[in-house]
Amino acid sequence: MSKFGELIDVEIPVLLDFYTEWDDQSEPMHLILRDVAAALGDKAKVIKIDVEKNQELAEALRVKTLPTLIIYKDGEMKWRQSGEQDANTLIGIIQEYV
């Protein structure tokens, strides 16, 4: 968990995508997140977290639905949404925290 603290305790927004390899919605979401990361460059980070490999973290954050997207900035949760989002919506939300 201490590594998680280091990931989110930064001055730029960090978008976390909680997914599993077998979830049908994960693959289209990965393509969207790639576009989001490319559009934002170094203004934000996009990190994918496989819940099967990080069960303790997923449980601590009460991730029940996939995909779950969470934005952190300066170690504080700023936004959270379950389900797919389109790239433009995510870029707009993240830019509120840049």
Backbone as CSV, one residue per row, in Angstrom:
resi,resn,N_x,N_y,N_z,CA_x,CA_y,CA_z,C_x,C_y,C_z
1,MET,0.814,-1.212,0.000,0.000,0.000,0.000,0.847,1.262,0.000
2,SER,2.067,1.200,0.513,2.902,2.399,0.547,3.264,2.844,-0.871
3,LYS,3.413,1.886,-1.790,3.659,2.241,-3.186,2.470,3.003,-3.751
4,PHE,1.260,2.603,-3.355,0.065,3.297,-3.807,0.102,4.749,-3.358
5,GLY,0.491,4.985,-2.115,0.599,6.348,-1.599,1.560,7.179,-2.422
6,GLU,2.660,6.582,-2.840,3.630,7.300,-3.671,3.058,7.617,-5.049
7,LEU,2.226,6.726,-5.580,1.625,6.941,-6.896,0.665,8.129,-6.911
8,ILE,-0.126,8.248,-5.851,-1.191,9.259,-5.856,-0.808,10.571,-5.193
9,ASP,0.280,10.589,-4.444,0.662,11.799,-3.716,1.584,12.666,-4.580
10,VAL,1.061,13.087,-5.731,1.812,13.919,-6.671,0.976,15.141,-7.034
11,GLU,1.655,16.151,-7.580,0.984,17.424,-7.865,0.116,17.393,-9.107
12,ILE,0.309,16.402,-9.971,-0.532,16.304,-11.164,-1.644,15.288,-10.920
13,PRO,-2.770,15.406,-11.640,-3.845,14.430,-11.467,-3.391,13.034,-11.913
14,VAL,-3.854,12.024,-11.187,-3.573,10.631,-11.511,-4.910,9.934,-11.711
15,LEU,-5.137,9.425,-12.927,-6.353,8.681,-13.230,-6.052,7.202,-13.086
16,LEU,-6.753,6.536,-12.183,-6.595,5.101,-11.979,-7.752,4.379,-12.656
17,ASP,-7.430,3.350,-13.410,-8.431,2.513,-14.064,-8.339,1.125,-13.448
18,PHE,-9.356,0.732,-12.700,-9.406,-0.604,-12.107,-10.140,-1.522,-13.089
19,TYR,-9.491,-2.616,-13.471,-10.024,-3.512,-14.491,-9.598,-4.949,-14.189
20,THR,-10.116,-5.894,-15.003,-9.586,-7.256,-15.021,-9.380,-7.644,-16.478
21,GLU,-8.512,-8.605,-16.701,-8.210,-9.055,-18.061,-9.435,-9.653,-18.749
22,TRP,-10.302,-10.313,-17.994,-11.433,-11.015,-18.589,-12.687,-10.153,-18.754
23,ASP,-12.683,-8.931,-18.264,-13.858,-8.067,-18.353,-14.001,-7.513,-19.774
24,ASP,-15.175,-7.703,-20.379,-15.416,-7.271,-21.756,-15.244,-5.773,-21.953
25,GLN,-15.562,-4.970,-20.946,-15.467,-3.517,-21.080,-14.037,-3.006,-20.935
26,SER,-13.131,-3.832,-20.466,-11.771,-3.370,-20.200,-11.012,-3.005,-21.474
27,GLU,-11.140,-3.820,-22.530,-10.365,-3.564,-23.744,-10.730,-2.236,-24.412
28,PRO,-12.030,-1.944,-24.637,-12.350,-0.633,-25.220,-11.914,0.525,-24.308
29,MET,-11.975,0.307,-23.005,-11.580,1.349,-22.051,-10.072,1.605,-22.139
30,HIS,-9.278,0.561,-22.382,-7.826,0.734,-22.521,-7.508,1.632,-23.717
31,LEU,-8.239,1.452,-24.802,-8.022,2.289,-25.995,-8.380,3.741,-25.697
32,ILE,-9.469,3.951,-24.985,-9.878,5.304,-24.590,-8.822,5.931,-23.694
33,LEU,-8.326,5.163,-22.722,-7.322,5.692,-21.791,-6.006,6.011,-22.491
34,ARG,-5.670,5.242,-23.509,-4.471,5.547,-24.288,-4.613,6.920,-24.947
35,ASP,-5.806,7.189,-25.497,-6.073,8.496,-26.113,-6.024,9.620,-25.074
36,VAL,-6.576,9.358,-23.893,-6.569,10.346,-22.812,-5.129,10.661,-22.410
37,ALA,-4.327,9.618,-22.219,-2.922,9.809,-21.826,-2.168,10.598,-22.895
38,ALA,-2.415,10.284,-24.156,-1.730,10.982,-25.247,-2.141,12.457,-25.293
39,ALA,-3.424,12.729,-25.074,-3.925,14.101,-25.128,-3.386,14.956,-23.986
40,LEU,-3.215,14.358,-22.817,-2.792,15.119,-21.640,-1.276,15.180,-21.480
41,GLY,-0.557,14.276,-22.118,0.898,14.279,-22.023,1.373,14.205,-20.588
42,ASP,2.271,15.125,-20.205,2.822,15.086,-18.844,2.011,15.908,-17.846
43,LYS,0.809,16.353,-18.237,-0.053,17.114,-17.317,-0.796,16.199,-16.354
44,ALA,-0.830,14.895,-16.675,-1.535,13.924,-15.833,-0.939,12.543,-16.076
45,LYS,-1.240,11.626,-15.149,-0.808,10.232,-15.291,-2.047,9.369,-15.421
46,VAL,-1.949,8.320,-16.237,-3.006,7.324,-16.345,-2.389,5.985,-15.950
47,ILE,-2.981,5.341,-14.956,-2.440,4.081,-14.442,-3.543,3.029,-14.442
48,LYS,-3.261,1.881,-15.056,-4.208,0.772,-15.069,-3.849,-0.187,-13.934
49,ILE,-4.862,-0.597,-13.179,-4.638,-1.488,-12.043,-5.532,-2.722,-12.190
50,ASP,-4.907,-3.880,-12.350,-5.630,-5.143,-12.455,-6.084,-5.546,-11.049
51,VAL,-7.399,-5.609,-10.857,-7.919,-5.900,-9.506,-7.568,-7.310,-9.040
52,GLU,-7.365,-8.235,-9.973,-7.006,-9.590,-9.567,-5.586,-9.642,-9.001
53,LYS,-4.718,-8.758,-9.458,-3.342,-8.714,-8.955,-3.208,-7.751,-7.785
54,ASN,-4.235,-6.940,-7.546,-4.204,-5.927,-6.480,-5.499,-5.967,-5.674
55,GLN,-5.866,-7.170,-5.230,-7.144,-7.348,-4.530,-7.231,-6.530,-3.249
56,GLU,-6.142,-6.458,-2.522,-6.144,-5.722,-1.255,-6.457,-4.238,-1.492
57,LEU,-5.842,-3.659,-2.498,-6.092,-2.258,-2.833,-7.526,-2.064,-3.308
58,ALA,-7.999,-2.944,-4.190,-9.373,-2.844,-4.696,-10.381,-2.933,-3.554
59,GLU,-10.136,-3.816,-2.606,-11.031,-3.939,-1.452,-10.966,-2.695,-0.573
60,ALA,-9.766,-2.173,-0.358,-9.609,-0.979,0.475,-10.340,0.217,-0.130
61,LEU,-10.373,0.286,-1.461,-11.054,1.393,-2.140,-12.501,1.052,-2.498
62,ARG,-12.951,-0.122,-2.070,-14.321,-0.587,-2.300,-14.691,-0.586,-3.791
63,VAL,-13.803,-1.113,-4.603,-14.066,-1.234,-6.036,-14.942,-2.462,-6.242
64,LYS,-16.189,-2.242,-6.680,-17.147,-3.326,-6.858,-17.481,-3.546,-8.330
65,THR,-17.505,-2.480,-9.118,-17.900,-2.522,-10.519,-16.697,-2.198,-11.384
66,LEU,-16.607,-2.868,-12.530,-15.503,-2.604,-13.453,-16.044,-2.087,-14.783
67,PRO,-15.346,-1.195,-15.414,-14.185,-0.504,-14.866,-14.594,0.542,-13.839
68,THR,-13.734,0.795,-12.865,-13.905,1.912,-11.938,-12.751,2.867,-12.181
69,LEU,-13.093,4.134,-12.363,-12.103,5.171,-12.636,-12.062,6.127,-11.453
70,ILE,-10.855,6.434,-10.976,-10.688,7.325,-9.830,-9.585,8.322,-10.164
71,ILE,-9.834,9.591,-9.850,-8.798,10.610,-10.026,-8.324,11.066,-8.659
72,TYR,-6.992,11.041,-8.471,-6.349,11.556,-7.267,-5.471,12.736,-7.636
73,LYS,-5.324,13.662,-6.714,-4.342,14.734,-6.848,-3.868,15.082,-5.451
74,ASP,-2.563,15.216,-5.279,-1.970,15.504,-3.970,-2.435,14.507,-2.906
75,GLY,-2.603,13.246,-3.308,-2.980,12.194,-2.364,-4.441,12.167,-1.977
76,GLU,-5.254,12.998,-2.605,-6.666,13.110,-2.240,-7.552,12.708,-3.410
77,MET,-8.562,11.869,-3.131,-9.491,11.477,-4.181,-10.335,12.686,-4.585
78,LYS,-10.360,12.966,-5.884,-11.095,14.127,-6.404,-12.354,13.739,-7.159
79,TRP,-12.339,12.539,-7.778,-13.455,12.122,-8.631,-13.455,10.612,-8.724
80,ARG,-14.653,10.033,-8.840,-14.767,8.574,-8.953,-16.006,8.244,-9.762
81,GLN,-15.871,7.252,-10.647,-16.996,6.848,-11.486,-16.820,5.390,-11.864
82,SER,-17.902,4.635,-11.837,-17.861,3.262,-12.316,-18.510,3.206,-13.686
83,GLY,-17.986,2.345,-14.547,-18.519,2.213,-15.898,-17.666,2.985,-16.898
84,GLU,-17.961,2.728,-18.163,-17.180,3.345,-19.237,-17.418,4.850,-19.329
85,GLN,-16.390,5.552,-19.743,-16.458,6.987,-20.016,-15.785,7.205,-21.360
86,ASP,-16.208,8.233,-22.102,-15.528,8.500,-23.362,-14.313,9.393,-23.112
87,ALA,-13.415,9.425,-24.078,-12.138,10.131,-23.923,-12.344,11.620,-23.659
88,ASN,-13.222,12.271,-24.400,-13.417,13.717,-24.229,-13.938,14.066,-22.842
89,THR,-14.840,13.250,-22.327,-15.367,13.481,-20.975,-14.245,13.357,-19.950
90,LEU,-13.448,12.296,-20.067,-12.353,12.088,-19.116,-11.315,13.201,-19.201
91,ILE,-10.974,13.614,-20.412,-10.001,14.700,-20.573,-10.522,15.969,-19.908
92,GLY,-11.795,16.274,-20.119,-12.405,17.464,-19.507,-12.377,17.407,-17.992
93,ILE,-12.700,16.247,-17.438,-12.711,16.091,-15.974,-11.294,16.249,-15.416
94,ILE,-10.329,15.577,-16.039,-8.953,15.654,-15.562,-8.419,17.088,-15.652
95,GLN,-8.763,17.805,-16.721,-8.271,19.171,-16.884,-8.771,20.110,-15.777
96,GLU,-9.875,19.764,-15.132,-10.351,20.560,-13.993,-9.343,20.546,-12.843
97,TYR,-8.521,19.505,-12.792,-7.586,19.328,-11.683,-6.125,19.618,-12.060
98,VAL,-5.893,19.982,-13.312,-4.505,20.270,-13.754,-4.043,21.583,-13.161
